[in-house]
Amino acid sequence: MSNAQASAPTSRREQILKEAARLFAERGFHGVGVDEIGAAVGISGPGLYRHFAGKDAMLAELLVGISERLLDGGRMRVAEGGDRPEAVLHALIDGHIDFALDDRPLITVHDRELDRLREADRKRVRQLQRQYVELWVEVVRQVHPGPSEPRVRAAVHAVFGLLNSTPHLGRPGSLPGRTEMAELLHRLALGAFGAVAEEPAAGEPAAGGVVGAGVPGA
């Protein structure tokens, strides 16, 4: 998502979702009560029911919502890039880095709580994520036409795992500043996609299978 999209929430509903994501990430879905979420935004627990049917509805909106935003943002960047695949790839990487740095709680909640969604919502998340992956695969193959489609898809999943590692990189004070961290992640992602285009040297064993990390977006 863009920096504009990552700006402070502008509605009470968005404030509730932001605090719910933070609390779910810190203490787990079952470790947080409706009253605590309400207190975090300055309203009573029962007052939350004017906005959401309950915690399950909040979780669904968080996880379906971020998958929709990532896909919509990716499609927008592809459309804006036109016939410049390298520029599109840079834009896709930057957009996902904005998400990975600005919405770390959502990554944690996705990894821990996806299975708690209703089946229909979980299927919707997975459908959106598959579309997001395939959007990246198409762009990467335009930039690096040599590798096979499965090889590129494995690389896309691996890059998502790299970018979505931000919740596990230590306390914020132990990391570089945001700009420096974003630049580092961008270079690492580009390096990974460059590596996928390289053939193993003679006698060098090919890399083993890559397990796609649970992503918003993968």
Steps between C-alpha positions, in 0.01 A plus 500: 500500500613857448608731779172684451311178563708437810409837651309536827147360501229754419192322640402337826460169317859519372621594847328192644660275239845650557481443876348154457790401274753631754337319791445175308867506397619564856276257689326277250138504386369316807715706735318825419150598607257735332521733801878532454464589133236756591719653771785535248285730285316673783158336476322234704524138397128483417546813290716295261192308392378811318795444265563123504299192587790379717866402505451244223372773269799720586744220424331425167505865396867530597619197304269523200554875492879491486493234228265718296715810550818323398341362184333830409826686560692250289255531212521878520881490479487265201256731322708808577822332384366423157760329281790557745525171692815602690324810631195292591714253694665782694155644578364162612796450732464851645128450557548173683783649708267780610259233621771293667641798691178684583260212571714251691218400737293382203779266392508346847121472515489338157762242594333409830129545444415426135357159589252666737312661212177352373563270206353746249722783626807278508437391141459864399836588656672211322339592168618860530847387599529267200404785268759724665771237457413446132510874438859506629592185307390658173703816564813315614486278189488811283812630671673157509352296212745211525397308814204264501169611644526267805848635573376859487197417715729344761710817494192719549397299806855520635509877454167534681651298784796737506294818496247367749773416751478852645307401817788264588791738447521616861378803690455813286791675669735219400431544127625759252275800439195448282656647186816296536303184578276552197803546274664187642188288448465635146858404412456155654181438302660611173799278575276202555325551169833549328622172650202307365613587148845350558560138404687283752868460417612170347512234768319719751184339639181689434333662800242295683129576500387833638217502748279805454462702818154582623446850377250739464553462139629149457 
